[in-house]
Amino acid sequence: MAGALALGFIFLIGTLWYCLVEGWSWEDAAYMTVITLATVGYGETHPLGSRGRLFTIALILMGVVNIGYIVNRFTAAVIEGYFLEGIRLRQQRRLMESLSGHYIICGFSRTGRQIAKEFHSEGVPFVIIDSEFESVQKAQEIGYTVFQGDATLDDTLFKVGIDRAVCIVAALPSDAENLYTVLSAKTLNPEIRAIARASTEESLQKLQRGGADAVISPYITGGKRMAAAALRPQILDFVDGILSGADRQLYMEEFLLDPDRCPFVGQTLQKAKLRSQSGALVLAIRRLDGTLIGGPTGDTILMSGDTLICMGTAEQLQGLNQILGPINSVPLKRPKNS
């Protein structure tokens, strides 16, 4: 921009000189200035004296320097842009290849942004997929790892490490896109946990049949929460304070009992003394067959494949994690205030 302005200023000086000093017409003055700055080698439009030739020499030098500057800046911009883009792509590829045991969020709309915020506060590794440049830019500005692409395509899922991920969240605006994403994810990695967003009850059922481990409808969930807020406001506030929030003190976490790492399989809760050792409270136990035991007593036996649903502070849950194996691969972190 500065070079173009300088060139225009030089052109104006040359035109005014030939017109006002040499007495040429505006047309001849502009023509002489252009061929001089362009150094095309044409002859003088009108004969010039010594003073006019000295000025023409100075005009040529100014034009050559300025045009050289413009060409240099343009070339540098093109070359730097090319190499910087190459560097950015290589860095992104290395980052994606380094991901393991991570979560994948498909879609960075309002729902996706909230999911990313919660994952970030929990300190879990995740990557976002979105096809819109504006959404990708917003995610990058926040500092999230993001990949621009179509989440319904197998190639895109491979590039974000679907084979090494533990969970994928399909939060795209379209139910059909979410269904395609779940089907692709389950095909590429049958062990991955798939969470999907659904707008209608029909879509909810189709996503479940498509392999989604959990399907969330914002409208159904929102209605239930509004009813709970009206009927049991204190309970809802308490549960919300455990599940999310930047200033929470209590957390809920689940632990899968692995007989190869957990020394308490086959023992009762009373004998294991998990509460006295860690301070964390075991709220419920999900058996391997899906049976849920709420409020387990001291006589409840811990079995292989059980999932313990526990509540406590971050320190208590981290202590329980160490006591049980450790078997939880994502230790809790204190959320950062924002």
N, C-alpha and C positions, 0 to 999 in steps of 0.2 A: 504493500500500500504506500509506504513512504517512498519507495523507488519510483512508483508510477507518478506520484505527486511531484517529485523532483524532476522527472522527465518532462512533465507538463509545464513546469516552471521554466525549464531550459528552453523548451519550444517557444514559450511566450516571449522570453528575452530575445531569442534569435529573430522572431517575426517582427518585433517592435524595432529592433536595430535596423534590419534591412528596409523596413518601411519608413521609419522616421529619420534615421541618419543617412541611409543611402538614397532615400527618396523613391523607392520602388512601390509598386502597387501591393495591396494586401495579398493578392493571389500569388504574385511572384515572390513576395517575402516569405509566405508560408511554404511555398514549394521549395525554395532555396534552403529553408531551415530543415525541412524533412529530408531532402537528399543529402544534406550535410550530416545530420545526426545518424542517418542510415549508412553513411559511408559507401554509397553505391558507385561512386566514381564518375558521376556525370559532371559536365563542365559547368562553369559559372552561368547563371541565368542572365546576368548583365556583367560587364567588365567591372572589376573591383580594384580600388587603389590599395596602397600599402596598409592603410588603417583597416580597410575592409577585410583584407586577407589575414591580418593578424587576429581580428575578431573571429574570422571563420576557423582559424586554427584552434583558438580557445574553445569555440563552440564544438568542434570535432572532439577535442579532448574531454570536455565535460560530457558529451553524449556517449562516447565510448566507455568512460568510467561508470556512468550511470546505468547504461544498458548492461554492461558486464556485471554490475552489482545485482540487477534484477534477475539476470540469467542464473547467477550463482545462487541466489536465494531460492529461486524456483527449483533448481536442480537439487539443492540440499533438502528442500521440503519433500520432494518426490522420493529421493533416496532414503532419507531418514524415516519417512512414513512407511516405506516398503520394509525396511529392516526392523523398525519398531513393531510393526504388525507381526512380522515373522517371530521376533523375540517374544511378543505377547502370546502368540499361539503356542510356541514351544513351552513357555512357562505354564500356560493353562493345561497343556497335555501332560506335563510332568506332575502338576498338582492333582489332576484327575487320576493318574496312574498311582499316586501315593495314597489315595483314599482307601480305607479298609474299615469294615465294621461301622460304616457311616449310614446316614439317613438321606433319602432323596425326596425333595419336595417338588412336585410337578405343578407349576403355576405360582406366580407371585402377585396374585390379586389380593383383595382384602383378606380372604381366608388364608392364603399362603403367607402373607406378611405376618399375620398373627402367629401362625405355626412356627415360622422362622424366629420370631421374637422369643417364643417359649423355648425352642431348642437352644437358642443362643444363651438364654438365661440359665439353662441347665448345663451348659458347657459340653453338649454333645456335638460331634462332627456331622455336618450336613452339607449338601450341595443343592442348589436350586436350578430347575430347568424352566425356561420360559422362552417363547418364540418372539415376543415383542421386545423391540430394542429399548423402548422407554422403561419397561419393567426391569430389564437386565441392567440398565443404567442406574435405576433407583437402588437395586440390590447391591451393585458395586459401590455406590456412594456410601451405603451403610457399612460396607466392609464384608459382606457375605460372599461366599464362594458360589459363583453362578455360571451356568453354561447356556448359551443361546441356541435353542434347537427345538424340534418337535418331539415332545415326550412320548407320543404314540409310536414313534419309529424305533425299531430295534437298534439301529446304528447309534442313535442318540443315547439310548439307555446303556449300551456298551461303553460309550465314551465317558459316562459318569460312574462307571464301575458297578453296574447292576449285579454282576456276579460276586462282588465282594461286599455288597450292602446288606444291612440287616433289616431294613424297613423302607418301604416306598409309600409316600402319601400323595394320592392323586387328588389335587385340589383345583383342577381345571374348570373353567366356566361351564363347559358342556358335559352332560352326563355320558354322552356317547364317547367323547374323548377320554373320560375317566375309565370307562369300560375297556376301551382299546388299550389304555395304559396298563391296567391291571392284568389283562390277558397276556400282553407282551411280557410284563415283568414276571409273571408266574411261569411263563414258558421258558424264559431265559434263566430264571433262578427259582426253582420250585420251593426252596426253603425260605424265601424272603417273606416277611410279613407285609401285607398290602392293606392300606387304609384308603378308603375312597369317600369322596363327597357326592351326595345325591340330592337332587332337587325335588324328585317326586317319589312316591311309594313304589311305583312300577320300576323306576330306575334302581331303587334300593334293592328290590328283589333280584333284578337282573345282575347287579354288581355282586351280590352274594353268590348267585349261581356261577358268575364268571370267575370266582375264586378269591374275592376280597375277604380278608379276615375280619374286617370291621367296616361298616358303612355308616357314615354320619350324615344325617339330614339337618342342615341348619334350621329349617323351619320346625321340624319335629322337636329337635333338641331345644331350640329357642322357646317353643311353647311350653315344654316341660319345665324349663328353668323359670319362666315367668310365673307358672302356676306354683312352683316351689317357693319363689320369692314372695308370693302373696300368702301362702299357707304356712310356710316354715322359714321365715326370713333369717333367723339366727343360725339355723342349721346350714342354710345355703351359704351364708357369709363365712361360716367356719370351714366348710368344704372348699369354697373358693380360695380361702386363705391358705389351704394346704396344697391345692393343686397348682396354683399359679400366683403370680404377684412378685414384685421386686423386694418387698419388705417382709416376706413371710419368715416365720421362725420354725414352723413344723413342715415336714415333707411326708409324702407317701411314696414308697418304693416297693417293687416286687423282686423277689429272689427265687430263682429256680434251683432246686436242690439236686445236685449232681453227686451220685454215690461215690465217684472216684475222687472228689475233692471235699465233700462235706462229711465231717466226722460224726454228725448227729443223726444220720439216716437210720431208722429203726428204733430211735429213742423217743420218749415222750417229751412234750414241751417242758414239763416240770423238771425232768432229768437234764435236759439240754441247758436249762437256765439262761436262755437267750436274753430275757428281760433284765435279769440281774447283772449279766455280763456287759450288755451294751446300753441298756436303758431304753431301747426301742420296743414298741408294743406290736405284737402280732395280731392284726385285726381279723384276718381270715386266711384260709388255706384252700387253694384250688387243687384238687386231686388230678392225677393224670387222665382219668376218665371224664373230667369235666365237673365232677361234684364239688360244690362250694360249701365249705364249713365256715360259717360266720361265728366270730367270737369263740375260737377254740379254747378248750379247757386245758388244764395241766396234764390230763390223761390222754390228750390227743397225740397219736403217734405220728412222727415225721416219716414220710415214705419217699422213696426214690421217684423223682419226677414231680414232686409237689412244688407249687408256686406259693411262696409266703408273701402275703400282702401286709406290709409293715408301715408304721408311722413313728416319726421321731424327728429330732433335729438332724441337721446335716452331719454333725459329728457322731451322733448315735447310730445313724444308718451306715456311715462309713465304718464304724467299729463293728457293726453287725456283719457287714460285708467281709471284713477280715476274719471274723469268727467262723463264718460259714464257708470259708474256702481259700481265698476269696472267689466268689462265683458271679459277682456282678461286674461286667466289663466296663461300665460307665459310671465311675464314682461321682457322687453329687458335688456340685460346686455352689458356692454362695453366689446368687445372682447379683449382677452389678446394678446399682441404682442409675437410672437414666431419666 
